[in-house]
Every structure is written in structure tokens, then in C-alpha cells.
Amino acid sequence: MASSNKRKTTMAKLNRERGLAERRLEKQARKAARKQAATHDEQAPAPSPADESARPLADQSAVEAAAVAFGDMAKTDVKNQD
């Protein structure tokens, strides 16, 4: 025979359960992010010194433009110190 006194779940219990489920999802997301970061680091090996020396650092025109800009900044700094 079925009981007519069916107990209802309180709002406090529902809130606790919802909070617990949210914390579990956040923990699972953090764990997945750590795994992805670890596999990403393993997949991208550091370039060897031979590879770095064979590859130019930047386009020559970009280097010249930067040199001019830094030269202008140095001149401005010298003028400001006087």
C-alpha cells in the first residue's frame, strides 16, 4: 500500500545539491584544462638551436623600421634629460 505522507525535498537540500553539481562541473573543467595544457606542451617541442640560427629573427625592413623608431626615442630621452 502506498503512503499518503509523501515527503517533499526542501529548498535547502535542493540548493546544496545544485551547488555540489556546479562544483563538480567546475572541477571537471579545471581537470580537462590541465590535461589539455599538458598535452599541448608535449606536442609543441622547443626549437633546437640549429633551427633558431637557420631562421632569421625578422624581416630586414621591420628591423630597420624598429632601429629608426628606437633611435628617435633615444634622442627624445636625451633631450628630456637636459
For each residue, the residues with C-beta under 8 A, 3 or more apart:
1:
2:
3: 6
4:
5:
6: 3
7:
8:
9: 13 14
10: 13 14
11: 14 15
12: 15 16
13: 9 10 16 17
14: 9 10 11 17 18
15: 11 12 18 19
16: 12 13 19 20
17: 13 14 20 21
18: 14 15 21 22
19: 15 16 22 23
20: 16 17 23 24
21: 17 18 24 25
22: 18 19 25 26
23: 19 20 26 27
24: 20 21 27 28
25: 21 22 28 29
26: 22 23 29 30
27: 23 24 30 31
28: 24 25 31 32
29: 25 26 32 33
30: 26 27 33 34
31: 27 28 34 35
32: 28 29 35 36
33: 29 30 36 37
34: 30 31 37 38
35: 31 32 38 39
36: 32 33 39 40
37: 33 34 40 41
38: 34 35 41 42
39: 35 36 42 43
40: 36 37 43 44
41: 37 38 44
42: 38 39
43: 39 40
44: 40 41
45:
46:
47: 51 52
48: 51 52
49: 52 53
50: 53 54
51: 47 48 54 55
52: 47 48 49 55
53: 49 50
54: 50 51
55: 51 52
56: 59 60
57: 63
58: 62 63 66
59: 56 62 63
60: 56 63 64
61: 64 65
62: 58 59 65 66
63: 57 58 59 60 66 67
64: 60 61 67 68
65: 61 62 68 69
66: 58 62 63 69 70
67: 63 64 70 71
68: 64 65 71 72
69: 65 66 72 73
70: 66 67 73 74
71: 67 68 74 75
72: 68 69 75 76
73: 69 70 76 77
74: 70 71 77 78
75: 71 72 78 79
76: 72 73 79 80
77: 73 74 80 81
78: 74 75 81 82
79: 75 76 82
80: 76 77
81: 77 78
82: 78 79
